[in-house]
Amino acid sequence: MSSFEQIDLRISPDEATDVIRRQLGDLRVVRRDGVIEFRTSTGFVVASLRPRNEPTGAKANLRYRTAPRLPLYLHKMSKGKEIRDALDEYRV
């Protein structure tokens, strides 16, 4: 089972990536097909950013992991929440 939640941000994906890198430097950043993925050193995806351009002022959408695929990966879901917490002040 895998579970994600989403929030919209008022900063661009590149700006959000800079914030995440400053606060959580232990994640790999992978850019693919217009999406920025954040992965652990073992390749486990904990969050992704997509560009948005909404009338609400949203410039990016953050999708972050809230539950692991397997109980073995329970410690990895906290990284998704750490990313959300790092970007919380930029929520729309």
TORTI-87287 format. One record per residue: residue number from 1; chain; x negated, y, z of N, C-alpha, C, O in turn. Coordinates in pm, whole numbers. Layout:
<node k="NUM" c="A" n_c1="X" n_c2="Y" n_c3="Z" ca_c1="X" ca_c2="Y" ca_c3="Z" c_c1="X" c_c2="Y" c_c3="Z" o_c1="X" o_c2="Y" o_c3="Z"/>
...
END
This chain:
<node k="1" c="A" n_c1="-84" n_c2="-118" n_c3="0" ca_c1="0" ca_c2="0" ca_c3="0" c_c1="-88" c_c2="124" c_c3="0" o_c1="-188" o_c2="130" o_c3="72"/>
<node k="2" c="A" n_c1="-52" n_c2="222" n_c3="-81" ca_c1="-127" ca_c2="346" ca_c3="-91" c_c1="-29" c_c2="461" c_c3="-81" o_c1="79" o_c2="456" o_c3="-141"/>
<node k="3" c="A" n_c1="-63" n_c2="564" n_c3="-7" ca_c1="30" ca_c2="675" ca_c3="12" c_c1="-44" c_c2="808" c_c3="3" o_c1="-150" o_c2="826" o_c3="63"/>
<node k="4" c="A" n_c1="15" n_c2="900" n_c3="-72" ca_c1="-40" ca_c2="1034" ca_c3="-88" c_c1="68" c_c2="1137" c_c3="-59" o_c1="187" o_c2="1109" o_c3="-74"/>
<node k="5" c="A" n_c1="26" n_c2="1255" n_c3="-18" ca_c1="115" ca_c2="1371" ca_c3="-7" c_c1="54" c_c2="1482" c_c3="-89" o_c1="-63" o_c2="1476" o_c3="-127"/>
<node k="6" c="A" n_c1="134" n_c2="1586" n_c3="-117" ca_c1="88" ca_c2="1696" ca_c3="-202" c_c1="122" c_c2="1830" c_c3="-140" o_c1="222" o_c2="1846" o_c3="-70"/>
<node k="7" c="A" n_c1="35" n_c2="1927" n_c3="-167" ca_c1="63" ca_c2="2066" ca_c3="-133" c_c1="14" c_c2="2154" c_c3="-247" o_c1="-80" o_c2="2119" o_c3="-317"/>
<node k="8" c="A" n_c1="78" n_c2="2269" n_c3="-265" ca_c1="33" ca_c2="2368" ca_c3="-363" c_c1="-55" c_c2="2470" c_c3="-294" o_c1="-35" o_c2="2503" o_c3="-178"/>
<node k="9" c="A" n_c1="-155" n_c2="2519" n_c3="-370" ca_c1="-252" ca_c2="2614" ca_c3="-317" c_c1="-251" c_c2="2742" c_c3="-398" o_c1="-223" o_c2="2740" o_c3="-518"/>
<node k="10" c="A" n_c1="-282" n_c2="2853" n_c3="-334" ca_c1="-285" ca_c2="2982" ca_c3="-403" c_c1="-425" c_c2="3017" c_c3="-455" o_c1="-448" o_c2="3128" o_c3="-502"/>
<node k="11" c="A" n_c1="-519" n_c2="2921" n_c3="-446" ca_c1="-652" ca_c2="2939" ca_c3="-504" c_c1="-671" c_c2="2836" c_c3="-615" o_c1="-601" o_c2="2734" o_c3="-619"/>
<node k="12" c="A" n_c1="-765" n_c2="2863" n_c3="-703" ca_c1="-789" ca_c2="2774" ca_c3="-817" c_c1="-853" c_c2="2642" c_c3="-772" o_c1="-908" o_c2="2635" o_c3="-662"/>
<node k="13" c="A" n_c1="-846" n_c2="2540" n_c3="-856" ca_c1="-912" ca_c2="2414" ca_c3="-821" c_c1="-1062" c_c2="2431" c_c3="-796" o_c1="-1117" o_c2="2366" o_c3="-706"/>
<node k="14" c="A" n_c1="-1128" n_c2="2517" n_c3="-873" ca_c1="-1272" ca_c2="2538" ca_c3="-851" c_c1="-1300" c_c2="2604" c_c3="-717" o_c1="-1394" o_c2="2567" o_c3="-647"/>
<node k="15" c="A" n_c1="-1218" n_c2="2704" n_c3="-680" ca_c1="-1234" ca_c2="2767" ca_c3="-549" c_c1="-1208" c_c2="2668" c_c3="-437" o_c1="-1280" o_c2="2667" o_c3="-337"/>
<node k="16" c="A" n_c1="-1105" n_c2="2585" n_c3="-452" ca_c1="-1073" ca_c2="2484" ca_c3="-352" c_c1="-1187" c_c2="2383" c_c3="-339" o_c1="-1220" o_c2="2339" o_c3="-229"/>
<node k="17" c="A" n_c1="-1247" n_c2="2347" n_c3="-451" ca_c1="-1361" ca_c2="2255" ca_c3="-450" c_c1="-1476" c_c2="2313" c_c3="-370" o_c1="-1541" o_c2="2242" o_c3="-293"/>
<node k="18" c="A" n_c1="-1503" n_c2="2443" n_c3="-388" ca_c1="-1609" ca_c2="2509" ca_c3="-312" c_c1="-1582" c_c2="2503" c_c3="-162" o_c1="-1673" o_c2="2477" o_c3="-84"/>
<node k="19" c="A" n_c1="-1457" n_c2="2527" n_c3="-122" ca_c1="-1421" ca_c2="2521" ca_c3="20" c_c1="-1444" c_c2="2380" c_c3="74" o_c1="-1502" o_c2="2363" o_c3="181"/>
<node k="20" c="A" n_c1="-1400" n_c2="2281" n_c3="0" ca_c1="-1415" ca_c2="2142" ca_c3="44" c_c1="-1563" c_c2="2105" c_c3="55" o_c1="-1603" o_c2="2040" o_c3="151"/>
<node k="21" c="A" n_c1="-1642" n_c2="2144" n_c3="-42" ca_c1="-1787" ca_c2="2113" ca_c3="-39" c_c1="-1854" c_c2="2177" c_c3="82" o_c1="-1942" o_c2="2116" o_c3="143"/>
<node k="22" c="A" n_c1="-1815" n_c2="2299" n_c3="116" ca_c1="-1874" ca_c2="2367" ca_c3="233" c_c1="-1838" c_c2="2295" c_c3="363" o_c1="-1922" o_c2="2281" o_c3="451"/>
<node k="23" c="A" n_c1="-1715" n_c2="2249" n_c3="373" ca_c1="-1669" ca_c2="2192" ca_c3="499" c_c1="-1686" c_c2="2041" c_c3="509" o_c1="-1699" o_c2="1987" o_c3="619"/>
<node k="24" c="A" n_c1="-1687" n_c2="1972" n_c3="395" ca_c1="-1699" ca_c2="1826" ca_c3="394" c_c1="-1801" c_c2="1786" c_c3="288" o_c1="-1765" o_c2="1732" o_c3="184"/>
<node k="25" c="A" n_c1="-1924" n_c2="1812" n_c3="314" ca_c1="-2029" ca_c2="1789" ca_c3="216" c_c1="-2059" c_c2="1644" c_c3="183" o_c1="-2141" o_c2="1617" o_c3="95"/>
<node k="26" c="A" n_c1="-1996" n_c2="1551" n_c3="252" ca_c1="-2029" ca_c2="1410" ca_c3="231" c_c1="-1942" c_c2="1341" c_c3="126" o_c1="-1944" o_c2="1219" o_c3="116"/>
<node k="27" c="A" n_c1="-1866" n_c2="1418" n_c3="48" ca_c1="-1780" ca_c2="1359" ca_c3="-55" c_c1="-1838" c_c2="1383" c_c3="-194" o_c1="-1899" o_c2="1487" o_c3="-220"/>
<node k="28" c="A" n_c1="-1818" n_c2="1287" n_c3="-283" ca_c1="-1857" ca_c2="1304" ca_c3="-423" c_c1="-1744" c_c2="1372" c_c3="-497" o_c1="-1627" o_c2="1347" o_c3="-469"/>
<node k="29" c="A" n_c1="-1778" n_c2="1458" n_c3="-591" ca_c1="-1678" ca_c2="1527" ca_c3="-674" c_c1="-1688" c_c2="1470" c_c3="-815" o_c1="-1796" o_c2="1470" o_c3="-876"/>
<node k="30" c="A" n_c1="-1576" n_c2="1422" n_c3="-867" ca_c1="-1570" ca_c2="1366" ca_c3="-1001" c_c1="-1466" c_c2="1445" c_c3="-1080" o_c1="-1350" o_c2="1455" o_c3="-1040"/>
<node k="31" c="A" n_c1="-1508" n_c2="1501" n_c3="-1193" ca_c1="-1416" ca_c2="1576" ca_c3="-1281" c_c1="-1381" c_c2="1488" c_c3="-1399" o_c1="-1468" o_c2="1436" o_c3="-1470"/>
<node k="32" c="A" n_c1="-1248" n_c2="1471" n_c3="-1419" ca_c1="-1203" ca_c2="1383" ca_c3="-1526" c_c1="-1068" c_c2="1428" c_c3="-1578" o_c1="-972" o_c2="1439" o_c3="-1502"/>
<node k="33" c="A" n_c1="-1059" n_c2="1454" n_c3="-1708" ca_c1="-933" ca_c2="1491" ca_c3="-1773" c_c1="-861" c_c2="1606" c_c3="-1704" o_c1="-739" o_c2="1602" o_c3="-1686"/>
<node k="34" c="A" n_c1="-934" n_c2="1709" n_c3="-1664" ca_c1="-875" ca_c2="1825" ca_c3="-1602" c_c1="-842" c_c2="1809" c_c3="-1454" o_c1="-787" o_c2="1900" o_c3="-1393"/>
<node k="35" c="A" n_c1="-875" n_c2="1694" n_c3="-1396" ca_c1="-849" ca_c2="1666" ca_c3="-1255" c_c1="-982" c_c2="1658" c_c3="-1181" o_c1="-1079" o_c2="1602" o_c3="-1233"/>
<node k="36" c="A" n_c1="-986" n_c2="1713" n_c3="-1061" ca_c1="-1105" ca_c2="1702" ca_c3="-976" c_c1="-1072" c_c2="1602" c_c3="-866" o_c1="-980" o_c2="1624" o_c3="-787"/>
<node k="37" c="A" n_c1="-1149" n_c2="1493" n_c3="-860" ca_c1="-1128" ca_c2="1390" ca_c3="-758" c_c1="-1237" c_c2="1399" c_c3="-652" o_c1="-1352" o_c2="1431" o_c3="-681"/>
<node k="38" c="A" n_c1="-1199" n_c2="1371" n_c3="-529" ca_c1="-1292" ca_c2="1365" ca_c3="-417" c_c1="-1299" c_c2="1221" c_c3="-372" o_c1="-1198" o_c2="1159" o_c3="-339"/>
<node k="39" c="A" n_c1="-1422" n_c2="1168" n_c3="-371" ca_c1="-1444" ca_c2="1027" ca_c3="-340" c_c1="-1546" c_c2="1011" c_c3="-228" o_c1="-1634" o_c2="1095" o_c3="-209"/>
<node k="40" c="A" n_c1="-1530" n_c2="902" n_c3="-157" ca_c1="-1631" ca_c2="867" ca_c3="-56" c_c1="-1754" c_c2="812" c_c3="-129" o_c1="-1751" o_c2="795" o_c3="-251"/>
<node k="41" c="A" n_c1="-1860" n_c2="786" n_c3="-57" ca_c1="-1982" ca_c2="733" ca_c3="-118" c_c1="-1960" c_c2="595" c_c3="-181" o_c1="-2038" o_c2="553" o_c3="-267"/>
<node k="42" c="A" n_c1="-1856" n_c2="526" n_c3="-140" ca_c1="-1824" ca_c2="394" ca_c3="-198" c_c1="-1726" c_c2="404" c_c3="-315" o_c1="-1688" o_c2="302" o_c3="-371"/>
<node k="43" c="A" n_c1="-1685" n_c2="525" n_c3="-351" ca_c1="-1596" ca_c2="545" ca_c3="-465" c_c1="-1448" c_c2="549" c_c3="-434" o_c1="-1366" o_c2="555" o_c3="-525"/>
<node k="44" c="A" n_c1="-1412" n_c2="546" n_c3="-307" ca_c1="-1273" ca_c2="549" ca_c3="-264" c_c1="-1216" c_c2="689" c_c3="-282" o_c1="-1268" o_c2="785" o_c3="-224"/>
<node k="45" c="A" n_c1="-1109" n_c2="704" n_c3="-362" ca_c1="-1049" ca_c2="836" ca_c3="-388" c_c1="-967" c_c2="879" c_c3="-266" o_c1="-875" o_c2="808" o_c3="-225"/>
<node k="46" c="A" n_c1="-1001" n_c2="995" n_c3="-209" ca_c1="-928" ca_c2="1044" ca_c3="-92" c_c1="-841" c_c2="1166" c_c3="-124" o_c1="-751" o_c2="1200" o_c3="-47"/>
<node k="47" c="A" n_c1="-869" n_c2="1233" n_c3="-237" ca_c1="-789" ca_c2="1350" ca_c3="-275" c_c1="-819" c_c2="1387" c_c3="-419" o_c1="-920" o_c2="1347" o_c3="-476"/>
<node k="48" c="A" n_c1="-728" n_c2="1467" n_c3="-477" ca_c1="-751" ca_c2="1520" ca_c3="-611" c_c1="-686" c_c2="1658" c_c3="-622" o_c1="-589" o_c2="1689" o_c3="-552"/>
<node k="49" c="A" n_c1="-741" n_c2="1739" n_c3="-711" ca_c1="-689" ca_c2="1874" ca_c3="-738" c_c1="-653" c_c2="1884" c_c3="-885" o_c1="-727" o_c2="1837" o_c3="-972"/>
<node k="50" c="A" n_c1="-537" n_c2="1946" n_c3="-912" ca_c1="-494" ca_c2="1971" ca_c3="-1049" c_c1="-460" c_c2="2120" c_c3="-1061" o_c1="-409" o_c2="2179" o_c3="-966"/>
<node k="51" c="A" n_c1="-487" n_c2="2180" n_c3="-1177" ca_c1="-450" ca_c2="2320" ca_c3="-1195" c_c1="-298" c_c2="2336" c_c3="-1204" o_c1="-228" o_c2="2248" o_c3="-1254"/>
<node k="52" c="A" n_c1="-250" n_c2="2449" n_c3="-1156" ca_c1="-107" ca_c2="2485" ca_c3="-1165" c_c1="-100" c_c2="2633" c_c3="-1197" o_c1="-192" o_c2="2709" o_c3="-1168"/>
<node k="53" c="A" n_c1="9" n_c2="2673" n_c3="-1256" ca_c1="34" ca_c2="2814" ca_c3="-1281" c_c1="183" c_c2="2836" c_c3="-1262" o_c1="260" o_c2="2832" o_c3="-1358"/>
<node k="54" c="A" n_c1="223" n_c2="2857" n_c3="-1140" ca_c1="365" ca_c2="2865" ca_c3="-1105" c_c1="403" c_c2="3007" c_c3="-1065" o_c1="318" o_c2="3082" o_c3="-1016"/>
<node k="55" c="A" n_c1="528" n_c2="3045" n_c3="-1084" ca_c1="576" ca_c2="3176" ca_c3="-1040" c_c1="560" c_c2="3196" c_c3="-888" o_c1="555" o_c2="3310" o_c3="-840"/>
<node k="56" c="A" n_c1="552" n_c2="3087" n_c3="-814" ca_c1="537" ca_c2="3095" ca_c3="-668" c_c1="397" c_c2="3142" c_c3="-629" o_c1="371" o_c2="3172" o_c3="-512"/>
<node k="57" c="A" n_c1="305" n_c2="3148" n_c3="-727" ca_c1="167" ca_c2="3187" ca_c3="-698" c_c1="74" c_c2="3068" c_c3="-686" o_c1="-45" o_c2="3085" o_c3="-661"/>
<node k="58" c="A" n_c1="127" n_c2="2948" n_c3="-702" ca_c1="43" ca_c2="2828" ca_c3="-693" c_c1="-54" c_c2="2822" c_c3="-810" o_c1="-14" o_c2="2834" o_c3="-926"/>
<node k="59" c="A" n_c1="-183" n_c2="2803" n_c3="-779" ca_c1="-285" ca_c2="2791" ca_c3="-882" c_c1="-344" c_c2="2650" c_c3="-887" o_c1="-410" o_c2="2613" o_c3="-984"/>
<node k="60" c="A" n_c1="-318" n_c2="2571" n_c3="-782" ca_c1="-369" ca_c2="2434" ca_c3="-778" c_c1="-274" c_c2="2347" c_c3="-697" o_c1="-200" o_c2="2396" o_c3="-612"/>
<node k="61" c="A" n_c1="-278" n_c2="2218" n_c3="-725" ca_c1="-201" ca_c2="2120" ca_c3="-648" c_c1="-300" c_c2="2021" c_c3="-590" o_c1="-379" o_c2="1960" o_c3="-662"/>
<node k="62" c="A" n_c1="-294" n_c2="2005" n_c3="-458" ca_c1="-379" ca_c2="1909" ca_c3="-387" c_c1="-297" c_c2="1785" c_c3="-357" o_c1="-189" o_c2="1795" o_c3="-298"/>
<node k="63" c="A" n_c1="-347" n_c2="1671" n_c3="-396" ca_c1="-286" ca_c2="1541" ca_c3="-364" c_c1="-387" c_c2="1469" c_c3="-275" o_c1="-500" o_c2="1445" o_c3="-317"/>
<node k="64" c="A" n_c1="-347" n_c2="1435" n_c3="-153" ca_c1="-442" ca_c2="1377" ca_c3="-58" c_c1="-386" c_c2="1250" c_c3="6" o_c1="-265" o_c2="1236" o_c3="24"/>
<node k="65" c="A" n_c1="-476" n_c2="1159" n_c3="38" ca_c1="-437" ca_c2="1029" ca_c3="92" c_c1="-394" c_c2="1042" c_c3="238" o_c1="-461" o_c2="1106" o_c3="318"/>
<node k="66" c="A" n_c1="-281" n_c2="980" n_c3="269" ca_c1="-230" ca_c2="980" ca_c3="406" c_c1="-225" c_c2="840" c_c3="466" o_c1="-208" o_c2="824" o_c3="587"/>
<node k="67" c="A" n_c1="-241" n_c2="738" n_c3="381" ca_c1="-242" ca_c2="599" ca_c3="429" c_c1="-336" c_c2="520" c_c3="340" o_c1="-345" o_c2="547" o_c3="220"/>
<node k="68" c="A" n_c1="-405" n_c2="424" n_c3="395" ca_c1="-503" ca_c2="346" ca_c3="317" c_c1="-437" c_c2="238" c_c3="233" o_c1="-322" o_c2="199" o_c3="257"/>
<node k="69" c="A" n_c1="-512" n_c2="189" n_c3="134" ca_c1="-464" ca_c2="75" ca_c3="55" c_c1="-461" c_c2="-51" c_c3="140" o_c1="-369" o_c2="-132" o_c3="128"/>
<node k="70" c="A" n_c1="-558" n_c2="-68" n_c3="224" ca_c1="-570" ca_c2="-184" ca_c3="313" c_c1="-612" c_c2="-137" c_c3="451" o_c1="-679" o_c2="-35" o_c3="462"/>
<node k="71" c="A" n_c1="-575" n_c2="-208" n_c3="557" ca_c1="-616" ca_c2="-168" ca_c3="692" c_c1="-768" c_c2="-152" c_c3="707" o_c1="-816" o_c2="-74" o_c3="789"/>
<node k="72" c="A" n_c1="-842" n_c2="-227" n_c3="626" ca_c1="-987" ca_c2="-218" ca_c3="628" c_c1="-1035" c_c2="-75" c_c3="603" o_c1="-1140" o_c2="-35" o_c3="652"/>
<node k="73" c="A" n_c1="-957" n_c2="2" n_c3="525" ca_c1="-996" ca_c2="138" ca_c3="487" c_c1="-930" c_c2="246" c_c3="573" o_c1="-924" o_c2="361" o_c3="531"/>
<node k="74" c="A" n_c1="-882" n_c2="211" n_c3="689" ca_c1="-810" ca_c2="305" ca_c3="774" c_c1="-890" c_c2="433" c_c3="801" o_c1="-834" o_c2="542" o_c3="802"/>
<node k="75" c="A" n_c1="-1020" n_c2="421" n_c3="823" ca_c1="-1102" ca_c2="538" ca_c3="853" c_c1="-1111" c_c2="634" c_c3="734" o_c1="-1142" o_c2="751" o_c3="754"/>
<node k="76" c="A" n_c1="-1087" n_c2="587" n_c3="613" ca_c1="-1098" ca_c2="673" ca_c3="495" c_c1="-980" c_c2="770" c_c3="482" o_c1="-996" o_c2="877" o_c3="423"/>
<node k="77" c="A" n_c1="-864" n_c2="734" n_c3="535" ca_c1="-749" ca_c2="823" ca_c3="518" c_c1="-769" c_c2="953" c_c3="594" o_c1="-710" o_c2="1055" o_c3="557"/>
<node k="78" c="A" n_c1="-851" n_c2="953" n_c3="698" ca_c1="-875" ca_c2="1078" ca_c3="771" c_c1="-946" c_c2="1180" c_c3="683" o_c1="-931" o_c2="1300" o_c3="705"/>
<node k="79" c="A" n_c1="-1023" n_c2="1136" n_c3="583" ca_c1="-1088" ca_c2="1229" ca_c3="491" c_c1="-986" c_c2="1308" c_c3="412" o_c1="-1004" o_c2="1428" o_c3="391"/>
<node k="80" c="A" n_c1="-879" n_c2="1244" n_c3="369" ca_c1="-773" ca_c2="1315" ca_c3="298" c_c1="-712" c_c2="1423" c_c3="385" o_c1="-686" o_c2="1534" o_c3="338"/>
<node k="81" c="A" n_c1="-689" n_c2="1391" n_c3="510" ca_c1="-632" ca_c2="1490" ca_c3="602" c_c1="-733" c_c2="1600" c_c3="635" o_c1="-694" o_c2="1715" o_c3="655"/>
<node k="82" c="A" n_c1="-862" n_c2="1566" n_c3="639" ca_c1="-964" ca_c2="1668" ca_c3="662" c_c1="-968" c_c2="1766" c_c3="545" o_c1="-987" o_c2="1886" o_c3="565"/>
<node k="83" c="A" n_c1="-950" n_c2="1716" n_c3="424" ca_c1="-945" ca_c2="1804" ca_c3="307" c_c1="-823" c_c2="1895" c_c3="315" o_c1="-834" o_c2="2015" o_c3="292"/>
<node k="84" c="A" n_c1="-707" n_c2="1837" n_c3="348" ca_c1="-586" ca_c2="1919" ca_c3="363" c_c1="-608" c_c2="2027" c_c3="469" o_c1="-573" o_c2="2143" o_c3="447"/>
<node k="85" c="A" n_c1="-665" n_c2="1990" n_c3="582" ca_c1="-691" ca_c2="2088" ca_c3="689" c_c1="-786" c_c2="2198" c_c3="644" o_c1="-768" o_c2="2314" o_c3="682"/>
<node k="86" c="A" n_c1="-886" n_c2="2163" n_c3="564" ca_c1="-982" ca_c2="2262" ca_c3="517" c_c1="-915" c_c2="2365" c_c3="425" o_c1="-960" o_c2="2479" o_c3="417"/>
<node k="87" c="A" n_c1="-809" n_c2="2324" n_c3="356" ca_c1="-741" ca_c2="2411" ca_c3="259" c_c1="-609" c_c2="2467" c_c3="311" o_c1="-538" o_c2="2536" o_c3="238"/>
<node k="88" c="A" n_c1="-575" n_c2="2438" n_c3="435" ca_c1="-445" ca_c2="2476" ca_c3="490" c_c1="-416" c_c2="2625" c_c3="480" o_c1="-302" o_c2="2664" o_c3="455"/>
<node k="89" c="A" n_c1="-515" n_c2="2708" n_c3="500" ca_c1="-492" ca_c2="2854" ca_c3="497" c_c1="-460" c_c2="2906" c_c3="356" o_c1="-417" o_c2="3020" o_c3="340"/>
<node k="90" c="A" n_c1="-480" n_c2="2821" n_c3="253" ca_c1="-454" ca_c2="2860" ca_c3="116" c_c1="-323" c_c2="2803" c_c3="62" o_c1="-296" o_c2="2814" o_c3="-58"/>
<node k="91" c="A" n_c1="-242" n_c2="2743" n_c3="147" ca_c1="-113" ca_c2="2686" ca_c3="102" c_c1="-20" c_c2="2796" c_c3="54" o_c1="-22" o_c2="2908" o_c3="104"/>
<node k="92" c="A" n_c1="60" n_c2="2761" n_c3="-44" ca_c1="161" ca_c2="2856" ca_c3="-96" c_c1="280" c_c2="2853" c_c3="-2" o_c1="378" o_c2="2925" o_c3="-24"/>
END
